[in-house]
């Protein structure tokens, strides 16, 4: 079960003394995030910006019972930190580390599955619950409060979509980035499931990816749901193509446009409105949401 | 990242995998000498080039790259290193400068084996190919080879000879361990051949995960730039990504998703993208400068579109990088810049103050339309 952090949810920062960790700690505190403790092996400081710092995760967990851990470690340490967080049973782990080795990412998924915890990422920019809490590296300055949730793989395109929406006066309820890496933990389904139940979210935008089968999995899930909210989707890359001469990596030579067309049709069948062009993300959602209101 | 065959063979040899003796040669004379040193009555002369070469066929191994005496090795080396470029073009895109001289056996292909990271199934997959047909493909559960795995594999190959079976399992275990040890994206043994009652790995590839290379600094000295991939290598060195696409509009963007979406928009407006330069979400002035300079230096680039979304990227940094590059290489190529988000106003003001006529806008569509207009005007 995926639970969005509120302003009360206790949050742990692992790798708190890294450059990103420190930077994000300040931003998170300013935003009102309930950061309760940090973990770092590299400091003798007992506190940072008023937040207690521990060397061992167990001590922090016993005292503060965090429900989310956000990992800002280097690629070399990310796996170890995910293992530690999973072993103490923190239910949601957000791994923001980019360039995590693939085998490490596979091991992260294995441990998350074994311990029954959600692992967002690696390479996730985290979760933003607008005006409540920021657990990750999403730039809060872009987000106005509203009732559209944005879920995406690519962070840059998520920002673009949010920008287009806010230009038209549409705000965001929650933003979740799953990560751009091939091998990620949490997929769309648990996140969308939670968003469908979220009373602050009226519509959902999905920024998908050409690679993989996660969009198909999502469409199959959505099809089964009743009382759905309006869902939109866009996938970039239809003019690119994959041209591997050797099928060694298990990839066949295929046109991205074919994959995207396939995903588009599957989305459509599941009742998801597909947006064809990146510059129309904002306007098409605006149109769909306002004309719906008009009918009522 | 991939290594040339002769490096991979060295790694295979140290891992205890059955490979034949071999040595690299840079001239036909050297090739002959190497063959003499190796000894034996059969040799292969394998071209070592960093291209996406097809796997050797049995015919190539038994005829084209095959010699029986050191003298023949020298003669064939002359032909391969001199004339092969034309003969096998376009597969071989440059002259051959290195030959791996290896003791040879008559090739009776047993099978090809591949372990790889499976992006669709989020795990490790293993497959066996015989006579160009995939006869088995199965996941490696929990990143471990278990009893059931061995049984399935041996059953699919129908191995009856107990010595061969033992050798095969040995190859399977050692190669999988190697795959794990290097955190590799893929490990390919192809082909594995049978010689009397033993198995030999004739060729193999080890594809490294670029993100795990920090654990293996010793591989750095073996790194070669793939032919035709010099731009990609320069980009990687400067922390951005280069993708060549063949058109005439270069696209510089931050973040792969935004980059791809920008390409889509350019193509939708009847433009043709030359390359994508993705500077990522935390670019430096230097990476921007190097990226733009790369685009400016491409002969087929007639216009450049910069699409930057300032989420975590500061548009000031981007503007400075663009000015540095355009100031150094003045080509008169139109550069259209779309910047929004963090420090966008400051970034735009930096660009407007410069003597280079950047066209600035905050609208993505407008930027694409402007670039198409300027290209039309040029014609």
Interface residues (C-beta under 8 A of the other chain):
Chain A: X75 X76 X99 X100 X101 X102 X103 X104 X106 X107 X109 X110 X137 X138 X139 X141 X142 X152 X153 X154 X155 X156 X157 X158 X159 X160 X163 X180 X182 X183 X207 X209 X211 X212 X213 X234 X236 X237 X238 X239 X240 X244 X245 X246 X248 X249 X250 X277 X278 X279
Chain B: X52 X54 X55 X114 X116 X117 X118 X119 X120 X122 X123 X124 X125 X127 X142 X143 X180 X183 X185 X186 X188 X205 X207 X209 X211 X212 X214 X215 X243 X245 X253 X254 X255 X256 X257 X258 X259 X260 X261 X262 X263 X264 X265 X267 X268 X273 X281 X309 X311 X312 X340 X341 X342 X363 X364 X365
